[in-house]
């Protein structure tokens, strides 16, 4: 979900066997979704299913694009993790980094 909406990850998985990992930067995922609308539709279906199981109904869309998927991802986050749903503002992110790299602390 983080690759869809740009917010921090909210889940971690642990493999119990050998896995292959594919790293998809957001720009690459956008190109894939544009080139293969069936993939975008399947992600939309899954996000709508999860949102529905969390108690909120979402109507299917005629056209599914990255913005739609980001919106569904954000809506699902707000239902499942209301305190982590909002993306931190730029100032908060900057202050976090400045504390990390501060000298003498």
DSSP file (Angstrom, degrees, kcal/mol; ACC not computed):
  #  RESIDUE AA STRUCTURE BP1 BP2  ACC     N-H-->O    O-->H-N    N-H-->O    O-->H-N    TCO  KAPPA ALPHA  PHI   PSI    X-CA   Y-CA   Z-CA
    1    1 A X    >>        0   0    0      0, 0.0     4,-2.2     0, 0.0     3,-0.9   0.000 360.0 360.0 360.0 -32.0    0.0    0.0    0.0
    2    2 A X  H 3>  +     0   0    0      1,-0.3     4,-2.2     2,-0.2     5,-0.1   0.870 360.0  54.7 -61.1 -36.1    2.9    2.4    0.7
    3    3 A X  H 34 S+     0   0    0      1,-0.2    -1,-0.3     2,-0.2    67,-0.1   0.761 110.8  48.0 -69.2 -22.6    3.9    2.3   -3.0
    4    4 A X  H <4 S+     0   0    0     -3,-0.9    -2,-0.2    65,-0.1    -1,-0.2   0.904 126.6  20.8 -81.9 -44.9    0.3    3.4   -3.9
    5    5 A X  H  < S-     0   0    0     -4,-2.2    -2,-0.2     2,-0.1    -3,-0.2   0.470  95.2-123.0-110.6  -1.5   -0.2    6.2   -1.5
    6    6 A X     <  +     0   0    0     -4,-2.2     2,-0.2    -5,-0.3    -4,-0.1   0.551  68.9 125.2  76.9   6.1    3.3    7.3   -0.5
    7    7 A X  S    S-     0   0    0     -6,-0.3    -1,-0.2     1,-0.2    -2,-0.1  -0.505  70.4 -78.2 -94.1 167.0    2.8    6.8    3.2
    8    8 A X        -     0   0    0     -2,-0.2    -1,-0.2    76,-0.1    -3,-0.0  -0.214  55.3 -93.4 -62.0 153.6    4.9    4.7    5.5
    9    9 A X        -     0   0    0      1,-0.1    -1,-0.1    -3,-0.1     3,-0.1  -0.343  32.3-169.4 -62.3 147.6    4.5    0.9    5.5
   10   10 A X        +     0   0    0      1,-0.1     2,-0.3    -3,-0.1    -1,-0.1   0.332  64.9  50.5-119.8   2.9    2.0   -0.4    8.1
   11   11 A X        -     0   0    0      2,-0.0     2,-0.4     0, 0.0    -1,-0.1  -0.980  57.2-161.4-142.3 153.3    2.7   -4.1    7.8
   12   12 A X        -     0   0    0     -2,-0.3     2,-0.3    -3,-0.1     0, 0.0  -0.989  10.7-157.1-131.4 141.8    5.7   -6.4    7.8
   13   13 A X        -     0   0    0     -2,-0.4     2,-0.4     2,-0.0    -2,-0.0  -0.871   4.0-153.0-117.9 155.2    5.8   -9.9    6.5
   14   14 A X        -     0   0    0     -2,-0.3     2,-0.2     0, 0.0    -2,-0.0  -0.993  16.1-137.9-126.8 124.0    8.1  -12.8    7.4
   15   15 A X        -     0   0    0     -2,-0.4     4,-0.1     1,-0.1     3,-0.0  -0.573   8.8-163.1 -80.7 141.8    8.8  -15.5    4.8
   16   16 A X  S    S+     0   0    0     -2,-0.2     2,-0.2     2,-0.1    -1,-0.1   0.423  76.9  15.7-100.6  -1.3    8.9  -19.1    6.1
   17   17 A X  S    S-     0   0    0      1,-0.0     2,-0.1     0, 0.0    -2,-0.0  -0.833 107.8 -45.0-151.2-172.1   10.6  -20.3    2.9
   18   18 A X        -     0   0    0     -2,-0.2     2,-0.3    -3,-0.0    -2,-0.1  -0.417  59.0-179.7 -66.8 135.9   12.5  -19.1   -0.1
   19   19 A X        -     0   0    0     -2,-0.1     2,-0.5    -4,-0.1    -4,-0.0  -0.930  25.3-136.7-133.5 158.7   11.0  -16.0   -1.8
   20   20 A X        -     0   0    0     -2,-0.3     2,-0.4     2,-0.0    -2,-0.0  -0.972  22.7-153.0-114.0 132.7   11.8  -13.8   -4.7
   21   21 A X        -     0   0    0     -2,-0.5     2,-0.5     2,-0.0    -2,-0.0  -0.883   7.6-162.9-111.9 135.8   11.4  -10.1   -4.2
   22   22 A X        -     0   0    0     -2,-0.4     2,-0.6     2,-0.0    -2,-0.0  -0.971  12.3-148.8-116.8 116.9   10.6   -7.6   -6.9
   23   23 A X        -     0   0    0     -2,-0.5     2,-0.6     1,-0.0    -2,-0.0  -0.765  15.7-173.3 -86.9 120.6   11.3   -4.0   -5.9
   24   24 A X        -     0   0    0     -2,-0.6    -2,-0.0     4,-0.0    -1,-0.0  -0.899  11.0-152.8-118.3 101.5    8.8   -1.6   -7.7
   25   25 A X    >>  -     0   0    0     -2,-0.6     4,-2.3     1,-0.1     3,-0.5  -0.350  34.7-104.6 -63.6 155.5    9.5    2.1   -7.3
   26   26 A X  H 3> S+     0   0    0      1,-0.2     4,-2.4     2,-0.2     5,-0.2   0.857 120.1  53.0 -52.6 -41.3    6.3    4.2   -7.6
   27   27 A X  H 3> S+     0   0    0      2,-0.2     4,-1.9     1,-0.2    -1,-0.2   0.890 110.0  48.4 -64.2 -38.5    7.2    5.4  -11.1
   28   28 A X  H <> S+     0   0    0     -3,-0.5     4,-2.3     2,-0.2    -2,-0.2   0.919 110.5  50.5 -67.1 -43.6    7.6    1.9  -12.3
   29   29 A X  H  X S+     0   0    0     -4,-2.3     4,-2.8     1,-0.2     5,-0.2   0.913 108.1  54.0 -60.8 -41.7    4.4    0.7  -10.8
   30   30 A X  H  X S+     0   0    0     -4,-2.4     4,-2.1    -5,-0.2    -1,-0.2   0.919 108.8  48.3 -58.4 -44.3    2.6    3.7  -12.5
   31   31 A X  H  X S+     0   0    0     -4,-1.9     4,-2.4     1,-0.2    -1,-0.2   0.906 111.7  49.7 -63.7 -40.6    3.9    2.6  -15.9
   32   32 A X  H  X S+     0   0    0     -4,-2.3     4,-2.8     1,-0.2    -2,-0.2   0.924 110.4  49.9 -63.3 -44.4    2.8   -1.0  -15.3
   33   33 A X  H  < S+     0   0    0     -4,-2.8     7,-0.3     1,-0.2    -1,-0.2   0.866 112.7  47.3 -64.2 -36.0   -0.7    0.1  -14.2
   34   34 A X  H  < S+     0   0    0     -4,-2.1     3,-0.4    -5,-0.2    -1,-0.2   0.901 116.9  42.5 -69.9 -40.8   -1.0    2.3  -17.3
   35   35 A X  H  < S+     0   0    0     -4,-2.4     2,-0.5     1,-0.3    -2,-0.2   0.835 124.0  35.4 -75.9 -32.9    0.3   -0.5  -19.7
   36   36 A X    >X  +     0   0    0     -4,-2.8     3,-1.4    -5,-0.2     4,-1.2  -0.736  62.9 176.2-124.8  81.6   -1.7   -3.3  -18.0
   37   37 A X  H 3> S+     0   0    0     -2,-0.5     4,-2.5    -3,-0.4     5,-0.2   0.739  77.3  68.8 -60.5 -22.3   -5.1   -2.0  -16.8
   38   38 A X  H 3> S+     0   0    0      2,-0.2     4,-2.2     1,-0.2    -1,-0.3   0.879  98.5  50.6 -63.6 -36.3   -6.1   -5.5  -15.8
   39   39 A X  H <> S+     0   0    0     -3,-1.4     4,-2.3     2,-0.2    -1,-0.2   0.932 110.3  48.9 -65.5 -45.4   -3.5   -5.3  -13.0
   40   40 A X  H  X S+     0   0    0     -4,-1.2     4,-2.5    -7,-0.3    -2,-0.2   0.907 110.9  51.3 -59.3 -41.9   -4.9   -2.0  -11.9
   41   41 A X  H  X S+     0   0    0     -4,-2.5     4,-2.7     1,-0.2    -1,-0.2   0.898 109.3  49.6 -63.9 -41.0   -8.4   -3.4  -11.9
   42   42 A X  H  X S+     0   0    0     -4,-2.2     4,-2.3     2,-0.2    -1,-0.2   0.891 111.2  48.4 -67.5 -38.8   -7.3   -6.4   -9.8
   43   43 A X  H  X S+     0   0    0     -4,-2.3     4,-2.7     2,-0.2     5,-0.2   0.920 112.0  50.6 -64.4 -42.2   -5.6   -4.2   -7.2
   44   44 A X  H  X S+     0   0    0     -4,-2.5     4,-2.6     1,-0.2    -2,-0.2   0.924 109.4  50.7 -59.5 -45.7   -8.8   -2.0   -7.2
   45   45 A X  H  X S+     0   0    0     -4,-2.7     4,-2.3     1,-0.2    -1,-0.2   0.917 112.2  46.8 -58.6 -44.4  -10.9   -5.1   -6.6
   46   46 A X  H  X S+     0   0    0     -4,-2.3     4,-2.5     2,-0.2    -2,-0.2   0.908 112.4  48.7 -67.9 -41.6   -8.7   -6.3   -3.7
   47   47 A X  H  X S+     0   0    0     -4,-2.7     4,-2.4     1,-0.2    -1,-0.2   0.896 112.9  48.6 -64.9 -38.9   -8.7   -2.9   -2.1
   48   48 A X  H  X S+     0   0    0     -4,-2.6     4,-2.6    -5,-0.2    -2,-0.2   0.895 110.8  51.2 -65.9 -39.3  -12.5   -2.6   -2.4
   49   49 A X  H  X S+     0   0    0     -4,-2.3     4,-2.4    -5,-0.2    -2,-0.2   0.935 112.9  45.0 -62.3 -46.1  -12.9   -6.1   -1.0
   50   50 A X  H  X S+     0   0    0     -4,-2.5     4,-1.1     2,-0.2    -2,-0.2   0.894 113.4  49.6 -65.6 -40.1  -10.7   -5.2    2.0
   51   51 A X  H  <>S+     0   0    0     -4,-2.4     5,-2.3    -5,-0.2     3,-0.3   0.907 111.6  49.7 -64.7 -41.2  -12.4   -1.9    2.5
   52   52 A X  H ><5S+     0   0    0     -4,-2.6     3,-1.7     1,-0.2    -2,-0.2   0.907 108.2  52.0 -63.4 -42.7  -15.8   -3.7    2.4
   53   53 A X  H 3<5S+     0   0    0     -4,-2.4    -1,-0.2     1,-0.3    -2,-0.2   0.734 105.7  56.7 -68.2 -19.5  -14.7   -6.3    4.9
   54   54 A X  T 3<5S-     0   0    0     -4,-1.1    -1,-0.3    -3,-0.3    -2,-0.2   0.426 129.7 -96.1 -89.3   0.2  -13.7   -3.4    7.2
   55   55 A X  T < 5S+     0   0    0     -3,-1.7     2,-0.5     1,-0.2    -3,-0.2   0.518  91.0 105.2 105.2   5.3  -17.2   -2.0    7.0
   56   56 A X      < -     0   0    0     -5,-2.3     2,-0.3    -6,-0.1    -2,-0.2  -0.976  57.3-142.6-123.8 125.6  -17.1    0.6    4.3
   57   57 A X        -     0   0    0     -2,-0.5     2,-0.4    -5,-0.1    -8,-0.1  -0.654  14.5-170.3 -86.8 138.9  -18.6    0.1    0.8
   58   58 A X        -     0   0    0     -2,-0.3     2,-0.1   -10,-0.2    -6,-0.1  -0.997  19.8-129.5-129.3 127.9  -16.9    1.5   -2.2
   59   59 A X        -     0   0    0     -2,-0.4     2,-0.0     1,-0.1   -11,-0.0  -0.451  31.3-102.7 -74.4 147.1  -18.5    1.4   -5.6
   60   60 A X        -     0   0    0     -2,-0.1     2,-0.3     1,-0.1    -1,-0.1  -0.339  37.2-131.1 -64.0 152.2  -16.6    0.0   -8.6
   61   61 A X        -     0   0    0      1,-0.1     3,-0.1    -3,-0.1    -1,-0.1  -0.789   7.7-137.0-106.7 149.9  -15.1    2.6  -10.9
   62   62 A X  S    S+     0   0    0     -2,-0.3     2,-0.4     1,-0.2    -1,-0.1   0.886  97.9  29.6 -67.7 -38.7  -15.3    2.8  -14.7
   63   63 A X  S    S-     0   0    0     -3,-0.1     2,-0.5     2,-0.0    -1,-0.2  -0.984  72.2-158.4-126.9 131.5  -11.6    3.7  -14.9
   64   64 A X        +     0   0    0     -2,-0.4     2,-0.2    -3,-0.1   -23,-0.1  -0.942  23.8 157.6-112.0 122.5   -9.0    2.7  -12.5
   65   65 A X     >  -     0   0    0     -2,-0.5     4,-2.1   -25,-0.1     5,-0.2  -0.753  57.5 -87.1-131.4-179.1   -5.8    4.7  -12.3
   66   66 A X  H  > S+     0   0    0     -2,-0.2     4,-2.7     1,-0.2     5,-0.2   0.877 124.7  55.5 -59.9 -39.6   -3.0    5.3   -9.8
   67   67 A X  H  > S+     0   0    0      1,-0.2     4,-2.2     2,-0.2    -1,-0.2   0.905 107.9  49.1 -61.3 -41.6   -5.0    8.2   -8.1
   68   68 A X  H  > S+     0   0    0      2,-0.2     4,-2.5     1,-0.2    -1,-0.2   0.923 112.4  47.5 -62.8 -44.8   -8.0    5.9   -7.6
   69   69 A X  H  X S+     0   0    0     -4,-2.1     4,-2.5     1,-0.2    -2,-0.2   0.887 110.9  51.4 -65.8 -38.6   -5.7    3.2   -6.0
   70   70 A X  H  X S+     0   0    0     -4,-2.7     4,-2.4     2,-0.2    -1,-0.2   0.900 110.7  49.5 -63.6 -40.2   -4.0    5.8   -3.8
   71   71 A X  H  X S+     0   0    0     -4,-2.2     4,-2.5     2,-0.2    -2,-0.2   0.932 112.1  46.8 -64.7 -46.1   -7.4    7.0   -2.6
   72   72 A X  H  X S+     0   0    0     -4,-2.5     4,-2.5     2,-0.2    -2,-0.2   0.901 112.1  51.3 -62.7 -40.1   -8.6    3.5   -1.8
   73   73 A X  H  X S+     0   0    0     -4,-2.5     4,-2.4     2,-0.2    -2,-0.2   0.925 111.1  47.6 -61.8 -45.1   -5.4    2.7    0.0
   74   74 A X  H  X S+     0   0    0     -4,-2.4     4,-2.3     2,-0.2    -2,-0.2   0.892 111.4  51.1 -64.0 -39.9   -5.7    5.9    2.1
   75   75 A X  H  X S+     0   0    0     -4,-2.5     4,-1.4     2,-0.2    -2,-0.2   0.915 110.4  48.7 -63.4 -42.6   -9.3    5.1    2.9
   76   76 A X  H  X S+     0   0    0     -4,-2.5     4,-2.7     1,-0.2     5,-0.3   0.906 110.5  51.3 -64.7 -41.3   -8.4    1.6    4.0
   77   77 A X  H  X S+     0   0    0     -4,-2.4     4,-3.3     1,-0.2     7,-0.2   0.918 106.8  53.8 -59.6 -43.1   -5.6    2.9    6.2
   78   78 A X  H  < S+     0   0    0     -4,-2.3    -1,-0.2     1,-0.2    -2,-0.2   0.808 112.9  44.3 -65.3 -27.9   -8.0    5.4    7.8
   79   79 A X  H  < S+     0   0    0     -4,-1.4     3,-0.4    -3,-0.2    -2,-0.2   0.924 123.4  33.2 -78.0 -47.6  -10.3    2.5    8.7
   80   80 A X  H  < S+     0   0    0     -4,-2.7     2,-0.2     1,-0.2    -2,-0.2   0.863 136.6  18.1 -80.3 -37.6   -7.7    0.1    9.9
   81   81 A X    >X  +     0   0    0     -4,-3.3     3,-1.8    -5,-0.3     4,-0.7  -0.597  65.8 170.6-135.1  71.4   -5.1    2.5   11.5
   82   82 A X  G >4 S+     0   0    0     -3,-0.4     3,-0.6     1,-0.3     4,-0.4   0.826  79.7  53.6 -57.9 -33.2   -6.8    5.8   12.1
   83   83 A X  G 34 S+     0   0    0      1,-0.2    -1,-0.3     2,-0.1    -5,-0.1   0.665 116.6  38.3 -76.2 -14.3   -3.9    7.2   14.1
   84   84 A X  G <4 S+     0   0    0     -3,-1.8    -1,-0.2    -7,-0.2    -2,-0.2   0.301  90.6  94.4-113.4   7.2   -1.4    6.4   11.2
   85   85 A X    <<  +     0   0    0     -4,-0.7     2,-0.3    -3,-0.6    -7,-0.2   0.870  67.6  76.9 -71.3 -37.9   -3.7    7.3    8.3
   86   86 A X  S    S-     0   0    0     -4,-0.4     2,-0.2    -9,-0.1     3,-0.1  -0.549  82.5-124.9 -80.0 135.6   -2.5   10.9    7.8
   87   87 A X        -     0   0    0     -2,-0.3   -80,-0.1     1,-0.1    -2,-0.1  -0.550  34.1-105.8 -72.7 140.2    0.8   11.4    6.1
   88   88 A X        -     0   0    0     -2,-0.2    -1,-0.1     1,-0.1     2,-0.0  -0.374  38.5-109.8 -65.3 146.2    3.2   13.5    8.1
   89   89 A X     >  -     0   0    0      1,-0.1     4,-2.1    -3,-0.1     5,-0.2  -0.279  30.3-103.0 -72.9 166.2    3.6   17.1    6.8
   90   90 A X  H  > S+     0   0    0      1,-0.2     4,-2.5     2,-0.2     5,-0.2   0.860 120.3  54.8 -59.3 -38.9    6.8   18.1    5.2
   91   91 A X  H  > S+     0   0    0      2,-0.2     4,-2.8     1,-0.2    -1,-0.2   0.920 108.0  48.9 -63.6 -43.3    8.0   20.1    8.3
   92   92 A X  H  > S+     0   0    0      1,-0.2     4,-2.2     2,-0.2    -1,-0.2   0.913 112.1  48.6 -62.5 -42.2    7.5   17.0   10.6
   93   93 A X  H  X S+     0   0    0     -4,-2.1     4,-2.0     2,-0.2    -1,-0.2   0.923 112.8  48.3 -63.5 -42.4    9.5   14.8    8.1
   94   94 A X  H  X S+     0   0    0     -4,-2.5     4,-2.7     1,-0.2    -2,-0.2   0.925 110.8  49.7 -64.5 -44.6   12.3   17.4    7.9
   95   95 A X  H  X S+     0   0    0     -4,-2.8     4,-2.1     1,-0.2    -1,-0.2   0.884 108.6  54.2 -62.8 -36.9   12.5   17.8   11.7
   96   96 A X  H  X S+     0   0    0     -4,-2.2     4,-1.6    -5,-0.2    -1,-0.2   0.917 111.6  44.3 -61.9 -42.7   12.7   14.0   12.1
   97   97 A X  H  X S+     0   0    0     -4,-2.0     4,-2.2     2,-0.2    -2,-0.2   0.878 110.1  54.7 -69.2 -38.0   15.6   13.9    9.7
   98   98 A X  H  X S+     0   0    0     -4,-2.7     4,-0.5     1,-0.2    -1,-0.2   0.878 108.5  49.0 -65.9 -34.8   17.3   16.8   11.3
   99   99 A X  H >< S+     0   0    0     -4,-2.1     3,-0.6     1,-0.2    -1,-0.2   0.888 109.8  52.8 -66.9 -38.3   17.2   15.1   14.7
  100  100 A X  H 3< S+     0   0    0     -4,-1.6    -2,-0.2     1,-0.2    -1,-0.2   0.889 118.2  35.0 -63.9 -39.7   18.6   11.9   13.1
  101  101 A X  H 3< S+     0   0    0     -4,-2.2    -1,-0.2    -5,-0.1    -2,-0.2   0.327  86.2 128.9-100.5   7.8   21.5   13.7   11.6
  102  102 A X    X<  -     0   0    0     -3,-0.6     3,-0.6    -4,-0.5     2,-0.3  -0.375  55.0-129.9 -64.8 139.2   22.1   16.3   14.4
  103  103 A X  T 3  S+     0   0    0      1,-0.2    -1,-0.1     2,-0.1    -2,-0.1  -0.651  82.1  22.4 -90.4 148.0   25.7   16.4   15.6
  104  104 A X  T 3         0   0    0     -2,-0.3    -1,-0.2     1,-0.1    -2,-0.0   0.620 360.0 360.0  78.6  13.5   26.6   16.2   19.3
  105  105 A X    <         0   0    0     -3,-0.6    -2,-0.1    -6,-0.1    -1,-0.1   0.416 360.0 360.0-114.1 360.0   23.4   14.5   20.4
